[in-house]
Amino acid sequence: MKIIHLKYIICLLTVTCISSGCKKYLDTPADNLRTPKTVADYTEMLNGEGWSRNLSANSDLSLYFLDMMTADVTESAGPTPPVDEKGPYSAFYTWQNIYDAQYDERHTPSAILNNTWLGLYRIIKVCNIITDEGNEIQGDLSSRQFLLGEAHFSRALAYYYLINIWGTPYDPANNADSMGVPLQTSSALVNTALPRSPVHVVYNQILEDLNNALSYVQASGKSGSIYHYSAAAVYLLLSRIHLYLQHWELAATFAGKCLEIKPVLNDITNQNNTRSDFYSSLLGVSNPEVIYTFYNDLNPDVFNIFGDGNSYGFTVSPELLQLYSATDQRLAGYFYDNNKTIIPKTFNTAGNIYCFSFRTAEAYLNRAEANAHLGETGKAQADIDLLKNNRVKSVIRNTLTSKPSLLSEVLAERRKELAFQLHNWFDLRRTNSPAMIHYFTPVTNQRVQPLQQFVLRKNDPGYTLEIPAKALQANPALHPLGLEARIPY
């Protein structure tokens, strides 16, 4: 019998009122309503609302839209007959800015953003309940420590996504005026609307949570499965965060600590992946690189991200595909080709892959990028060469001695290795926020309209998404970015 927790429901009501307007949340209390007390109770709560639950593109939390805004996606050739197969993600592909007002005929994506905003804060509220209870939670010390560590880790991961979707890109020279997201680390009921916290303050909280998570998991002596956090997962996320903050030495150090625990790379150079089905040894359950996996999706409707039907409305861009050499086994490991459209295998929902994971490959890439910035060209090149040796049958080695050329290679390798795994949009934001062009063919009432060109300028304000309109309306303390509607050229 499923237990409904009173304290838990009250706290979820709080985040609903703060972020998206109050609505009726509690009716007649259920017969089995009770307050959680034990480690088992709170673990059930975190498993039910945290990162380990199954998620769907049509549920309360979707992050798939992030890749639609990159140069890794382009529209497919026009459908025959002319029907709109581009699905509800057209507005992300065209960087609309005002997501509530445009492309209604393609199911305005405002609900996707609003549900993602609420879904991330829902995770945070559950974590706040657990961290507030702390040592009051009944159970053996080791299990309690592991639970508290997972709550800190889960909260850090939620804020990582919030700040990189709705917060302005981190700029060490502009800490005071940056626009972050509301920061709440207590489950206490509050009567005042929460304003945006500066970006660096949110990152400081993420680092504090990760340091706490590391202390707890080490003290617990427990090692979770890949569906739960671990010391290696914490080290990898610490490395990523310090990379975003341009703390190169710390990024390299924490990546190294992760690799001390789990150094393995999956050699796919002689594996039989094919682009004609969705099997992937890189994404499959047997991949020894996986440190932590989340956001597992069993809903086939996720294919609607690239459009409806077998022809799909979007395809993997030639720009991305051309980065891979002919003998790079990631081409077959990452992409499905139906002879009409190429789509990422991370969008497979058959239940036999880890769609989004922390993998050792990222640790090597983080360390390589950090070392390139530090002028440690030999160390950076060694990590990139090691990764390539496990991905490409015939490796063409480049001996790069200049910092710019080495960084360019590292970032290109990162784009190839982490394609369609929720990294590229954030990497663009934190590096040079380049200009991009997306071409789009609207279809209205089964009539093909003239081709449109949408431009995201270099350092475009659209690299930060506007907070959902419902949250802005409910919380007057949240200042909007004031983005203008993006129109085609």
C-alpha angles and dihedrals in degrees: 000000000000114000120221111206117216097206090046093053093048091053092048087052088055095055090045091054093046099043109030112009129278120284135170106286106157125053125162108341114253119248091243095050111135142149116259114244111160136063087251091055094051093041089055089051094050093045090050097049105019134081096288095069122098111263132195138202086240097045133084095290131039128167099169092099091073094078092048090070095058134085088252089085133060133166121269125239113286116283124249114244093029105252127146105258096160095095128202096318098076093101091057091049089053096043093235098180093198097063096172096059108043140064095016091157087066095051104271110254094223089102090054092054095042093049091047091050091050093041093055092047089047089059089048093051092053090049090049091055091052097045091047091053091048113147091008089076109105119235142073116320097243094052092046091051092050091049093049090049092051090051091053091046093048092049091050091052092049092051090046089062095041095052094046095048102038104017124082114255113278113265116178089203093056107042100135099054099039118121113228132160134278111285120212124164100165130076091214115125111254128199098198128076114251117236126211114282117220114267095248091052091055090049090050089055091049090053092047091052092048092049089051091047090052093050092049097047092048092047092047094058088214128130115202129207120262087272090066133050124269138180089267091053091050092049091050094050090046088053091050094048093049089048089056090048091050092241092145099176093049092045090054093044096052092044087054092050090052091051092048087064098038116012099157123126121194109241104217097165092107100030123115105240117155134193092222095076139031098251114121127175088200093057099030130107092257095061106122091200094072113111100168132357131197142158095053110180127200097175114106090203086083087086086075087079088080092034141271127300133019095296095053124202097246135043139189106276123252087229091067096039092052090061090070118081119232092257096046105120092204088080090070093031096056109027137062118205121195092179089257106053136013116219132176119263088222085077090063110117101185091116096243099098138062101237097193122017146157104245135182089241089071091053090056090048093047091051093046093052093046092048091048089056090048092053092248092135096162093054092045093049091048092057093047092048091050091052093047092049088061095046110034127058096207109029119201105204121214118201102210119182103169119085096229095050093046092048089050091054093046093051092046090051090048091052091051097044098045098036114153093000098111096268111096100069091051091045090054091050095050097044120039105326091224128204116263137186126209122188116212135185112202119212115202122181089347091304119122111231126206118287114269130206120213121191129201104196125218108280088005114180085232089077083084117058121226115250109257114276094238091057092047091050093049096045116046090184091070108091114211122228091235095229117179124231110271113233128190122259 
